[in-house]
Amino acid sequence: MAEQNDIKYTYFRGKPLVRSENQYIYGDMADPYIAYLMVLSTKKAGDAPDAPELPDMIIVQIRSTDRNKSEADRMVKQFNRTGLYEALDTSIFWLRRFNGEDAADGNE
């Protein structure tokens, strides 16, 4: 956890990851683009009746952080992925490309 303005954020590969119910925002608002992930469906993590629900189908949007653009113009890429890991992994690839980061510069 890291602190910024008295708010604690969870970081994944060097960027903030914020969750609110079935929505995730991944990336730094100081960068030109962030990833918006929405969980469309979940599935049980096992056969037990008390098994936790895990994200299954996820829609991902790469969005501009430019507040001067309309909401419709902010979305530059959209795709679906199965599972949170696959959605985040693909998001990281596209964020690096859109934000002009070298793939080898990741904070892994």
N, C-alpha and C positions, 0 to 999 in steps of 0.2 A: 504494500500500500504506500502511496505517496500523498503528500499534502499540497494543495493549491487553494489559496483563499479559504482555509479552514475546512475544505471539503476533501474527504478521502476518496481516491479513485483506485480501482483495481487496474493494473497495467498488464497487458499481454504483448509480448515482443516489443516493449518500449513505447507502446501507445495506450491511451486510456480506453477501457472497455466498460461501458455503463449499461446497466440493464434496468428496464422498467416493465414488469409483467412479461409480455411476450415479444418485447422489442429490445434490440440492442443497438447501441451506437459505438462504433469502433473508429478511433482516430483522434487526432488533435485538431481542435477547431482553428488553430493557427495555421494549419496546412490548407492548401487549396481544396482538398477533397477529403471526405470521410465516408465510411461505410455504414449504411442503415440496414439492419437485419430484422425481419419479422418472422416469427415462428408461426407457421400456418397450421401445423399438426404436431402431435407428440405421440410417443409410443412407450409402453412399459419397458423397464430395463430388465425384466425377467418374468418368470411365471408366478412368483409369489404375489398374493393379493395386496401386499403393502409395498410392492416394488415401486420405485420412483418413476415419474414420467420424464422422459428425455425428449429434447427437440428432435423432430423428424424432418418434415418438409419445411424449408426455409427459403423465403424470397429475399434477395440481396439487391440493394441499390447503392451504386456509387454516386454520391451527391456532392455538388459544389458547396463550399462554405460561404460563397459570395452572397451576402444578404441583399445586394442590389438587384440580383436576378429574381425572376418570378419563381414560385415553387415548382412549376412545371419545367422551367429551364434549368433548374439545379440538378436534376437527375441526368447523368451522362451514360450510365450503363445499368442494366438490370439482368439478373439471372436467378435461377433456382438451384438449390443444392439440398442434398439429403444429409442431415446431421450437422451439428454445430461446428465440429472440427473442420469438415470439408468447406462449409460456408465461410468460416474465418480464414482458412488457408487460402482459398481463392480470392477473398476480399483483400488480403495482404498483397497478393500478386498484383491485382488491379490498382490498389492504392499506390504502390510503389511506382507503377507505370504512370499513372495520372499525376502524381505528386513530383515526378521527375527524380525519384530516388533510385540509386543503383541497387539492384537485387542483392548484391553482395554486401551492402552496407547495413543489412538488417541487424537488429539488436537481439539476436537469438541466444 
